[in-house]
Amino acid sequence: MLITSVERQPRRRRRVNLFVDGQFAFSLALSLAQEKGLHAGMTVDEAELDALRAEDERRTAYEAAIHLLSYRPRSEREMRQRLRRRGVAPDVIDETVARLHASHYLDDAAFAQFWRESRETLSPRSGRLIRSELLSKGVDAGTATSTVEGLDDEEAAYRAASKRLKSLRGDDHEVFRRRLGGFLTRRGFSYDVVRRIIERCWRDLGGDEPP
């Protein structure tokens, strides 16, 4: 078989279309085509074409994984789910995940710590809810539990509530209690913590003693 053309894709300049015996065969990464020295007039056999397809799939999956990790750390389960949605073959997913682990790009314990710190900083919620979120992302129970140890729910609830006070200013006590209580409950805080934080924030706003 003869490679008759290697054409760069007009919209995806980092990929090329490979034509064999005058017919489109498949597309692959430009970098791979350059690495293998693919050019018109080069002879190839079916085994070589299969190897090119497989190598392109592996590289594409790994590059997609690195792209996902450029936004934020991921758990192994998240990564597998995202690659699966892209149509990556199961064996290629396994290979990609193993490679990411070997490079320390995937680490569920480090991901869990990132998740806790992100929640504490941007969206405070209870330790119980954070643990539940970690479990839903595939972090094992032991790691999830140890990650949330030492979290102060009362302090987290107060920080979460403080971000809402401006929008609650002017409400009477009943409306204030209902709105802030619902917000904190959705963040996973217990009834006792919610009750104390509502009264603390009510006082912060200079509210009168509730009837």
Secondary structure, 3 states (H helix, E strand, C coil): CEEEEEEECCCCCCEEEEEECCEEEEEEEHHHHHHCCCCCCCECCHHHHHHHHHHHHHHHHHHHHHHHHCCCCCCHHHHHHHHHHCCCCHHHHHHHHHHHHHCCCCCHHHHHHHHHHHHHHHCCCCHHHHHHHHHHCCCCHHHHHHHHCCCCHHHHHHHHHHCCHHHHCCCCHHHHHHHHHHHHHHCCCCHHHHHHHHHHHHHHCCCCCCC
